[in-house]
Structure formats: C-alpha cells, structure tokens
C-alpha cells in the first residue's frame, strides 16, 4: 500500500491511571518497535517487507487480516527511530489523550512521518508481519517518506508501528470489508489497494462467491499471482503511462453491465441524495457501517445478510469519487452495499 491520506484514528484513548499509578485498562492499539527481517522485490512497483523481532511481542490479531489497516512511523532521515515511541506513549497513559494526539505532541523532526498500510499477512507462530509497499515516485522521480524508506531499507533496520495489541478487545479495528451474506462481489483498486484486495481474495478461497477483482497497476510487470475463490475473476489493468484511473473506470462500467443482479432501473439513482465530498480538504471514506443517518435513509432497507451484491472500492480519491457517483447516482446501487475509500489523493501527502 502506498502512502495515503490518514484515516482518522478510531482507537480508544490511552488508559487512565489510578492514584497509585496502575493502569486501569490496557489500550488495544499501541506502539511496537519492529525490526526488518527480510525484504523482497516482488515487481517493479511492489516491495515486500517482513517485520518482527522482540519489539513485536505485544503485536497480534486472532483473525484473518482482510483489509486491516495499521500505521508505520517512518523515522526522520530514513534511519532508525530518533526516540522511543513505546515508552513515550506509556508515559502519557495518565493523560486524557489518544495515542495519535500524544504522538502529535512530539516535534515533527523527531517523531518522523506516519503512513497507513494494510496487514498483508500475520504469522502468529513466527510472529512476523508482512507488509507489501508500493515504490511510488512523482513525475520527477521523487518518492515520499515511506516509499523512500522502502527503497533503501535492509534487514536489521528498525521502525515503530501503531497496531493491534495481542489479545486486545478491538483487534479488528481498521477492517472495512464487511460483505455480509453477499455472494456477488466487485473488488476495485489501484496499486495502493492491491495488498488489501490480495488479502481479501485469500480469505475467500474455497467459498462460493463470484464476481470480479479489478486491479489497476503501473505496468504489466506489476501483476502478481493472487489466490482467490474459483468464482472471482482477477483482471489486471496495466496503465503503462496512461492517466491514473483511466482503465479502472471503464472496467467497472463493463463489470456492472455484465452483472444481472444489479438494479434494472438506472433511474433509481436519481432519487438518491448523494452528498458531495471535497476530496482536496477531507477524506472520502464512506463504508456501510459508518454511513450517516441521512445516507441510511436515502436508499431502500436491505438486511446485511440478504445483500446479493457487495462492492469494495479503494484507491486515488478522485477516481473513487467518480465511481461513487456512477454506482450510486447513475446505477442506483444501495449505499449500504458499497465501501468507498479514498486511500490517497494526487498531489497530497498523509497528515
């Protein structure tokens, strides 16, 4: 996953302490110090980084990661961390602050840069976290903090991450893939969403779902060998210099046109009041479980376990916004059947 606009942290506040100094509760999301164990170049655009080490003793999840997000804290200058984030957050547990608010108190030149990534895999036995990172650069060949770190990192490097604590009550925080009982799926994303879609497909192996996964990547050499259910067709769309999203949008329209289970009355969307999202000043993040009351009332009531169709769409916010309008306004797809996520915005860095 490439550097992308920060999703507002939803982790609980750091726990308060009693007068004796003992913590009342332990936060389910916390800081970990990870060591780079292995680095693998998968394609020209994707590099796999495997993290582990003693500092990951508290990290853990008890479920398939699906599209679960976590935070990498890229050290300033690309070296090792300039301060101990784990001890810092522990020392602020008596404050009425979330971990994010506490982190922001540190000088930017010391704390580094925060970037959001997907848990590609977690090996509980080996205690190894797999992260697939996009080696993204702008038109001048300059990468952001995380991309540059991924390019240069070697085994033995260290960095902090913010992620689930082993046995934490909210270990599923950061997961948006919630298809309910849907059997007809549409997964859509650019290279920043490939790791999440790869993980989702892996979780569906052996199921009877059907549909398409549409993946737009920089070049044909960036195609990966993904394993998923037999009924889901994986379609790779190589831009090879074309504009971002220029292949993804027509592919979505083609997939929708071929799906007999989608609304037969395109005019249904005209009756939906779709709020505009200023993607240059805010995050486009509309998922069924977090819809506003107005959005819930704007479409027909459908029980989650009765949804025949479910779409998961993530990537550059401008492309996601256009697909949101197409599916909801033009086609009339129920908003409770689609997750729209602007992972990043052209020209904008996270934070």
RASULJO-V689955 format. One record per residue. N is the residue number from 1. RES is the residue in three letters. D_FIRST is the distance of its C-alpha to the first C-alpha in Angstrom with 2 decimals. Layout:
{{N:RES:D_FIRST} {N:RES:D_FIRST}}
//
This chain:
{{1:UNK:0.00} {2:UNK:3.78} {3:UNK:6.77} {4:UNK:8.15} {5:UNK:11.64} {6:UNK:12.63} {7:UNK:13.77} {8:UNK:17.32} {9:UNK:17.72} {10:UNK:19.78} {11:UNK:20.79} {12:UNK:24.57} {13:UNK:26.54} {14:UNK:27.35} {15:UNK:30.53} {16:UNK:33.92} {17:UNK:36.47} {18:UNK:40.08} {19:UNK:42.91} {20:UNK:42.97} {21:UNK:39.34} {22:UNK:37.98} {23:UNK:34.74} {24:UNK:35.43} {25:UNK:32.04} {26:UNK:28.91} {27:UNK:25.60} {28:UNK:23.28} {29:UNK:20.24} {30:UNK:20.79} {31:UNK:19.86} {32:UNK:19.56} {33:UNK:20.03} {34:UNK:17.97} {35:UNK:19.01} {36:UNK:17.05} {37:UNK:18.84} {38:UNK:17.43} {39:UNK:15.20} {40:UNK:14.83} {41:UNK:14.13} {42:UNK:13.20} {43:UNK:13.47} {44:UNK:13.88} {45:UNK:10.30} {46:UNK:8.61} {47:UNK:9.78} {48:UNK:10.22} {49:UNK:11.47} {50:UNK:13.97} {51:UNK:15.28} {52:UNK:18.74} {53:UNK:22.16} {54:UNK:24.83} {55:UNK:22.84} {56:UNK:20.77} {57:UNK:24.05} {58:UNK:23.49} {59:UNK:19.94} {60:UNK:19.98} {61:UNK:19.54} {62:UNK:22.18} {63:UNK:20.37} {64:UNK:17.72} {65:UNK:14.30} {66:UNK:13.58} {67:UNK:10.71} {68:UNK:11.59} {69:UNK:9.87} {70:UNK:10.96} {71:UNK:11.25} {72:UNK:11.19} {73:UNK:14.28} {74:UNK:14.22} {75:UNK:17.92} {76:UNK:19.96} {77:UNK:20.74} {78:UNK:18.15} {79:UNK:20.73} {80:UNK:21.34} {81:UNK:21.37} {82:UNK:24.34} {83:UNK:25.44} {84:UNK:25.30} {85:UNK:23.04} {86:UNK:24.15} {87:UNK:27.79} {88:UNK:27.23} {89:UNK:25.88} {90:UNK:28.64} {91:UNK:31.19} {92:UNK:30.18} {93:UNK:30.52} {94:UNK:33.88} {95:UNK:32.49} {96:UNK:31.72} {97:UNK:28.13} {98:UNK:24.68} {99:UNK:22.52} {100:UNK:20.66} {101:UNK:24.07} {102:UNK:25.23} {103:UNK:22.32} {104:UNK:23.06} {105:UNK:26.59} {106:UNK:25.64} {107:UNK:26.08} {108:UNK:22.92} {109:UNK:24.01} {110:UNK:24.13} {111:UNK:21.34} {112:UNK:18.54} {113:UNK:15.40} {114:UNK:13.31} {115:UNK:9.58} {116:UNK:7.81} {117:UNK:5.41} {118:UNK:6.44} {119:UNK:9.45} {120:UNK:9.37} {121:UNK:13.03} {122:UNK:15.76} {123:UNK:19.04} {124:UNK:21.67} {125:UNK:24.45} {126:UNK:22.86} {127:UNK:20.90} {128:UNK:17.76} {129:UNK:14.17} {130:UNK:11.68} {131:UNK:8.09} {132:UNK:6.23} {133:UNK:4.91} {134:UNK:5.48} {135:UNK:9.07} {136:UNK:9.71} {137:UNK:13.29} {138:UNK:15.68} {139:UNK:18.94} {140:UNK:20.54} {141:UNK:18.16} {142:UNK:17.08} {143:UNK:13.63} {144:UNK:12.67} {145:UNK:13.28} {146:UNK:10.02} {147:UNK:9.75} {148:UNK:13.46} {149:UNK:13.40} {150:UNK:11.21} {151:UNK:13.70} {152:UNK:16.64} {153:UNK:16.11} {154:UNK:18.59} {155:UNK:19.78} {156:UNK:21.64} {157:UNK:19.41} {158:UNK:18.93} {159:UNK:16.97} {160:UNK:17.11} {161:UNK:14.79} {162:UNK:15.74} {163:UNK:15.67} {164:UNK:18.26} {165:UNK:21.62} {166:UNK:23.31} {167:UNK:25.64} {168:UNK:24.54} {169:UNK:25.73} {170:UNK:22.46} {171:UNK:20.22} {172:UNK:18.72} {173:UNK:17.71} {174:UNK:14.30} {175:UNK:14.74} {176:UNK:15.35} {177:UNK:16.06} {178:UNK:19.86} {179:UNK:21.65} {180:UNK:24.98} {181:UNK:27.40} {182:UNK:25.91} {183:UNK:26.41} {184:UNK:25.22} {185:UNK:21.45} {186:UNK:19.35} {187:UNK:15.56} {188:UNK:14.07} {189:UNK:10.79} {190:UNK:9.56} {191:UNK:7.05} {192:UNK:4.23} {193:UNK:6.07} {194:UNK:7.11} {195:UNK:6.19} {196:UNK:7.87} {197:UNK:10.52} {198:UNK:11.19} {199:UNK:11.92} {200:UNK:13.99} {201:UNK:15.88} {202:UNK:16.67} {203:UNK:18.11} {204:UNK:20.29} {205:UNK:21.93} {206:UNK:25.69} {207:UNK:25.73} {208:UNK:27.70} {209:UNK:25.14} {210:UNK:24.95} {211:UNK:22.98} {212:UNK:20.28} {213:UNK:16.59} {214:UNK:15.90} {215:UNK:12.93} {216:UNK:13.05} {217:UNK:11.84} {218:UNK:13.38} {219:UNK:16.08} {220:UNK:17.84} {221:UNK:17.07} {222:UNK:13.37} {223:UNK:14.59} {224:UNK:14.03} {225:UNK:16.76} {226:UNK:15.69} {227:UNK:18.25} {228:UNK:19.17} {229:UNK:22.42} {230:UNK:25.07} {231:UNK:25.40} {232:UNK:21.93} {233:UNK:21.65} {234:UNK:18.36} {235:UNK:18.52} {236:UNK:16.54} {237:UNK:17.04} {238:UNK:16.93} {239:UNK:17.40} {240:UNK:19.15} {241:UNK:19.80} {242:UNK:20.22} {243:UNK:19.13} {244:UNK:15.75} {245:UNK:16.39} {246:UNK:19.78} {247:UNK:19.31} {248:UNK:17.35} {249:UNK:20.04} {250:UNK:23.02} {251:UNK:21.40} {252:UNK:21.06} {253:UNK:24.68} {254:UNK:25.82} {255:UNK:24.27} {256:UNK:25.93} {257:UNK:29.20} {258:UNK:29.30} {259:UNK:28.80} {260:UNK:32.26} {261:UNK:31.18} {262:UNK:29.81} {263:UNK:32.33} {264:UNK:35.32} {265:UNK:36.22} {266:UNK:33.84} {267:UNK:36.08} {268:UNK:34.86} {269:UNK:31.96} {270:UNK:34.54} {271:UNK:35.70} {272:UNK:32.34} {273:UNK:31.98} {274:UNK:28.38} {275:UNK:27.62} {276:UNK:26.15} {277:UNK:23.00} {278:UNK:22.93} {279:UNK:19.27} {280:UNK:20.22} {281:UNK:21.52} {282:UNK:19.81} {283:UNK:16.76} {284:UNK:17.04} {285:UNK:16.46} {286:UNK:19.12} {287:UNK:19.09} {288:UNK:22.39} {289:UNK:22.95} {290:UNK:22.72} {291:UNK:24.72} {292:UNK:27.61} {293:UNK:31.16} {294:UNK:31.80} {295:UNK:28.92} {296:UNK:30.10} {297:UNK:33.53} {298:UNK:32.61} {299:UNK:32.22} {300:UNK:34.14} {301:UNK:33.87} {302:UNK:32.10} {303:UNK:31.97} {304:UNK:28.46} {305:UNK:29.87} {306:UNK:31.50} {307:UNK:28.62} {308:UNK:28.91} {309:UNK:25.72} {310:UNK:22.27} {311:UNK:19.28} {312:UNK:15.65} {313:UNK:14.13} {314:UNK:10.89} {315:UNK:9.57} {316:UNK:11.64} {317:UNK:14.35} {318:UNK:17.26} {319:UNK:16.52} {320:UNK:15.94} {321:UNK:19.17} {322:UNK:21.12} {323:UNK:20.16} {324:UNK:21.16} {325:UNK:24.48} {326:UNK:25.04} {327:UNK:24.60} {328:UNK:26.35} {329:UNK:28.93} {330:UNK:29.72} {331:UNK:29.41} {332:UNK:30.11} {333:UNK:27.43} {334:UNK:27.84} {335:UNK:25.25} {336:UNK:25.31} {337:UNK:23.91} {338:UNK:20.64} {339:UNK:17.51} {340:UNK:16.28} {341:UNK:13.17} {342:UNK:12.43} {343:UNK:8.86} {344:UNK:10.05} {345:UNK:13.38} {346:UNK:14.68} {347:UNK:16.60} {348:UNK:15.51} {349:UNK:13.70} {350:UNK:12.81} {351:UNK:16.07}}
//
